[in-house]
Structures are given as C-alpha cells and as structure tokens.
Amino acid sequence: MSARLSSRKTAAALRTSARVSAELLLVLVMAAVALWVLGRMWSVVWPLIVGLFLTTLTWPLTRFLRRHGWRPALAASVVTVLFLLVAVGVAALIAVPVASQSGELTDGVVDGIAKLREWAAGPPLNIGDDQITKALDSGVARLQGSIGSITSTVVTGVSTVFNGVVTAVLALFLMFFFLKDGPRFLPWLTRQLPGRLATDIPTVAARSWDTLSAFVRSQALVGLLDAVFIGLGLWIVGVPLVLPLAVLTFVSAFVPIVGALFAGLVAVLIALVSNGLTDALIVLAIIIVVQQLEGNVFQPIIQSRGLGLHAAMVLVAVALGGNLAGVVGSLLAVPAAALIAVVWNYVREQLSDPPPAPTADDPAAVPS
C-alpha cells in the first residue's frame, strides 16, 4: 500500500517554498536597483574602474619605492610619470613604423585592389568593368542618400573619443591618488564603520583588491603569450611591422574578444597588402590557432588559478558579460565574477559552524 501524503508536511513545504521565493525575488529586485543606480553613475564609475586597473599594474613598483624610503607622493608621482612615458612609448612603437612604411602599405593596398579586380574579371566570376562601375555608382548613390546618418555617426564617434579622453585623464588622476593614499584607505574605512561592519567590509575589500590584482596580472600574462606566439609567426612568415603588431596584440588582449579580433584583422590586412594572399591566409591560420589556444586553454587555466574560479566559470562569465554589455561587459565579466566569489566565500565563512572540538574518544585526538 502506497504511503499517503501528509497535509502538514505539504503545507510546510509550500510555506517554505513561498518564503524562499519571496526572499529571492527581493534579492533580485535589490540587485536590479543596484545595477540601475550603477548605470546612472557610469560616467563616474567607469573611470574609477579603469583607475583601479591601472593601479594594480603600477602598485608593485610604487610599493618597492615606498619600502626603500620614498615619500608616498614622490613615489606615486614618479610611477605615474613613468606610466605615461611607457604609454607614449608604446603608442610611438606602433605609430612610427606604420608611418614610415605607410607609402609601401598604400602601394600594396592599391596593387591588391588591382589584383582583386583582375581576378574578378576572369573566370569563374567574369565581372566586367561596366558591372564594377555600376556597383560603384550604386554605392556612391547609397552613400549620398545616407549622408545624414553618416553625419550623426561621425558626431557620435567624436563624442565617444572625447568621452574616452576625459575617462583616461580622470582615471590617471585617480590612479595617482590611489597610489599615494591607497594604504590608508582600509584603516580610514575601519574607523568610519560601526560594529561588525568595521571588520567585515575592510576584510572583503582587501581580498577583492588581491583578486583584482591577480586578474590584471593573469590578463597581462595571456596578452604576453599572444604577442610572443603571434609575433613569432609573423616573423617566420616575413610580414613587416612585426614589433608594432606584437605590441598591438599585447595591448588589445586587455579587451577580450573584440581586442583580439581587431589585432588579428590588422595583422592579416598588412600581410595581404605586403606579402600576398597566400601569406595572409597563413597569418590568419596562425592567429586563429593562437587565439583558440588562448581562449580555450591559456586564459581559463591562468585566470582560474589566479582568481580561484573554475575554467568553465571563466568562459561562461565572458560569454554572459559580452551578451549583456558588449565589450565593457566582456572586460569586466571575469573580475566581477571573481569579486562575487570573494563575497560569497566570506559570507560562507561567517555563516558556517565551527568544526566540533575533538573528544577524548576520537582517535584523531589521541597523540601517536
């Protein structure tokens, strides 16, 4: 005979499910409100995040100088100036060789277009000059018809560049103040908070800083691996501008997915206009192989070790962040997931019961 359901246990289970559902719904509403507030304050939050990222890169040198007797303001100033010089040097390392070989690259682009036109005129396409002219006329007509949208796009692009410059300048100033006064932040925060919060929040903040530093170091290591392997492949194939392309690959690694695609597109284009279609396809194959190894092997393993996240969680976080917020979401997804894990682990530590004390009857408590 089958057992009958207990009305008391069923009602208790329903009440528990309703209570848990209501609490979960409240948590989701609060999270949505927090994200909405964050979005409204994004013009301030984004430079703050960039400043924190830059601080994690430059803090080891600042800490070294401070330990050797340098004043905090002097150490922060020197490191900030050095960072600016390195940034300008990297930009020059990319721009100067490109500018010096711009004539050759332009001739290569013209020759490539001419070869492409000759190839299109032959079998199997057999596209004549009149068809190409009609296509160009159609493209010009469409371009003239969409002049309004192009103008708005240009204005939006100029606004984006201006916002980017403002963000960079503000992030640089924030980096200086973080380097100068960062070690005094946690003691100050401890004095401002009441009761148990004076212990919990500074502890979580310290662990979050360590996690963020681990993320930036791991991302830099991944970018270095990309730059070395892709640069080596370009050098073997004989593509010009190997060093600028390697530097561009390293810098773009800090912007997941889109940065790698941009750097790869530039490398393939330069190989196409300078070495021809065969070498361009070889470069494309090299970049695809390296990026697949980076995205599916190097990055998950390195970041999972440095951040305490499983490799699958890193992949899921990047995919979810990209779907929700594009490039910025992809950039912030992994550190955000790591910070959530830090908070979760700390909450679990505080909510967990202490292990039971060993008794005299416990064999583990008896000394050998």
N, C-alpha and C positions, 0 to 999 in steps of 0.2 A: 504494500500500500504506500503510495507516494506521500511525502510529508506536505502538510498544508502550510501556506504562507502565514506568518504571524502579522496580524494587523498592527501590533505595537511596533515591531521592528521595521515594518514597511513605512509607517508614518515617521518614525525616527530617521530612517534613511532619506525620505523625501525632505524632511525639515533640514537635515544636514546638507543635502544637495542644494536646496534653495538658499541656505545661508552662505555656502561656499560660492555659489553662482553670483549672489548679490555682492559679496566682498570682491570677487574677481572683476565684476563689472565696475565697481567703484574704483578699483586699481587701474583698470583700462581707461576710465574717464579721466582720472587724475594724470595718467601718462599722456593722454591726448591733449589735455590742457597745458601740461608742461611743454610738449612739443610745439603747441601753438604759440605759447609765450616765447619759446626759443626762436621760432621763425620770425616773430615780430622784432626780436632783438638781434637778428642775424648779422646786421651790419656792424654790430659791436662784438658779437660772439665769434665771428669768423676771424677777424684779426687777432683776437685773444687765443684762438686755437692755433693759428699759424705762429704766433709768438711763442707759444708753449713748445711747438715742434722745433722751432729754431733754437730755443733754449736747451732742449735735450741734446741737440747736436753740439752746441758750444759750451755746455756746462763742464764737461771733463777738463777742458783747458782752463776755464775760469777757476775751477776748484784747485787745479795744480798751482796756479799762480797765487791764489789766496793762501794755500798751505805753505808757500815759500815766502810769506811775509808781505805780499802785495795788499794794498788797501782795496776794499771791495769796489769802490768807484773806479779806481785806476784799472783794476783787473777787468771789470766789465767794459770800460771804455776801450781798452786795448783789444779785447776779444771782439767787440763789436766792429772796430775799425778793420781788424784782420778778416772778419767775416765779409765785410763789404769789399775788401780788396780781392778776396778769393772769388766772390760772386762776379765782380767785374772781370777778373782774370778768366773765369770760365766762359763768360759771355764773349770776351775777346778771342779766346781759344776757338770758339765756334765761328765767330763772325769774320775774323781776319783771314783765315784760309779760304773761307767761302767767297769773300770779296775779291781776294787775289786771283781766284780761279773762276770768277763769275763769267768772264769772257768766254773761256773754254766751255763752261757749262751752258751758256747761251747758244753758242755754236752747236753744241751737242744736241740741245733741245730742237733747234731748227733742223739739223740733219735728221734727227729722229722723226720729226713730223713729216719731213720729205720722204723718208723711207717708208713710213706708215702709209703715206698717200700712194706711193708707188705700189706697195703691197696690196692696198685696197683696190687699185686699178687693175691688177692682174687676177687670174683665176685663183680661187673659185668665186670671189665676190664680184669682180668685173664692174666696179663702181667708177663711172666716168667723171670727167671734170665738171660736166654740166650738173650731174647729180650732187657733187660736192658743193658747187656754187649755190644750188637751190637750198641745200641744207644750211649753208652759211647764211643765206638771205633769210631763211625761216628763223634761224637762231637770232639774227640781228633784229628781226621784227618782234620776236618774243621779248628780247632784251629791252627794246624800246617800249613795248607795252607794259612791262613790269618795272618801269623806272621808279615809280612811286614806292613799291615795296623794297626795291634796292636801296633807295634813299633812306627809308626807315631802318633797314638792316644796317646800313653804314652808321647811322646815328646811334643805333643800339650798340654796335661794335665800339664806337668811340666812347660811349658811356661805360661800357664794360672795361675798356682799357683804363679809363680814368679811375673807376672804382678799384681796379686791380692795383694801380699805383698808390692810391690812398691806403688800401689794405696793406700793401707792402711797407709803406712808411710807418703806419701805425704799429704794425707787427714788429718792425725793427726797434721802435722806441720801447714797446712792451718787453721785447727781449732784453734790452739794456737794463730795464728796471727789475726784471726777473733775475738776471744775473747778479745785479747789485744787491738786491734786498730779498732774494728768494729764501735763503736760510732762516731769515727772521719771520717768515710768514706763518709757519706752524706754531711757534711759541706765541705769536700775536693772536692767532686763531684760538689757541687753547685758552688764553685769558679772556676772550670775548664770549665764549660759550658757557652755558650753565650746566651744572651737574654732570651726568654721564656723557652728554654730547661733547664735553671738553676732552674726553678720551677717545670716543668713537670716531668722530669726524676727522681729527688730525691723523689718527691711525689709518683710516681709509684713504685720506689724501696722500699720505706718504707711500702707501702701497700702490696707489694709482700713478704716482709720479714714477716709481720704479717700473711699472708696467708700460707706461708711455715711453720711457727711455728705451726699454727693451724693443718696443715696436719700431722706433726710429732706427736703432742700430741694426735690427734684422732687415728692415727695408733697404738700408744703405748697403748691407752685405749682398742682398739679392740684386740690387742695381749694379754693384761691382761685378758680380758674376756675369750678368747680362752684358755689361760693357766689355769685359775681357773676352768672352767667347764670341760675341758678335764682331768685336774689333779684330780678333784673330782671324775669323772667317773672311772679313772684308780685306784684310791684308793679304791673305793667301790668294784670294781671287784677283787682287790687284785693283781694287776700287780706290779712287782718290779720296782725300779728306777722311782718312781712317780715324785719326785722333779726334777731330771735331765730332764725327759720328759716334765714336765711343763715349765721349763726354755727354753728348745729347742723349744717348741711351741710358747712361747712369742717372742723369738729372730727371729724365722722363719716367724713370722707374718709381718715383715717389707719387706719380699719378697712375694708379692701377688701370689696366686695360687700355684706356684711351692714350695714355702716355706711350705705352709700348707700340700701339698701332701707329701713332704719329712718327715715332723714331724709325720704325720699320719701313713706313711709307717713304720717308726721306731717303733712307739708305737704298731702297730699291729704285727710286727715281734717279738718284745720282749714278747708280750702276747702269741704269738703262741708257742715260744720255751720254755716258762716258765710255762704257765698255760694250754696250750692245745688249740685245735681248737675251742671249744665252747666259751671260754673266748675271744679268738682272734676275733671271729665273733661279740661278744658283744661289744668289744672295737671298732671294725670297725663301728658298728652301732652308737655308741656314737660319734665317730669322724665325721661321715657323718652328723648326726643331728646338732652337734655344728657348723660345718663348713657351713652348709646350712643356719643356723640362722645367723652366722657371715657374710656370703657373701651376703645374701639377705635381712637381717633385720638390724643387728647391724652396719655393716660398712657403708652402704648407708646412714642410718639415722645420725650416728655420723659425718661422713665426710660431709654430705650435710649441717648440722648445722654449723660445724666449718669452712667450706670453702665457704659457700654461693652458693653451687651447688645443683641442684635437685638430688634426689637419682637415678633417671633414668640416668642422665648425668654421675654420678659416675660409674655405671655399664657399660655404653657404652664406657666411656674413658678407663676403664681397659681392656675391650674386644678389642678395637681398638689398644691400645698400645701393648698388647700381640701379636696380629696378625702382627703388623708392626716391632716390635723389641724384641720379646720374653720376657724373664724375666725382662731385663732392661726397656723395654717399659711398662710392667705392673707396675713396681715400680714407673716410672716417669710419667705415664699417668695422674693420678689424680692431682698431684701438677702442671703439665703442663697445664691441663685444667683450674685449678683454677687461675693460673697466666694469662692465656689468658683472663679469665673472668675479672680479675682485670684491665688489659689494656683496654678491651672493655668498661667496666663501666666508666673508667676515660675518655676515648675518648668521650663517650656519654655525660658525664657531660660537657665537654668542647664545644661540638657541639650543645648542647641543648640551646634553647632560654630561657631567664629568665622568670619566671612567670609574667603575666601582673600585674601592680600595681592596687590595688583596687581603684575604683572610689567612688564618693560621693553617686551615685545611687545604688551602690552594697550593698545589705542588710548585707553582711558579714563584710563590712567596718564600719557599724554603731554600736557603742558600745551599749550593752544592758543596 
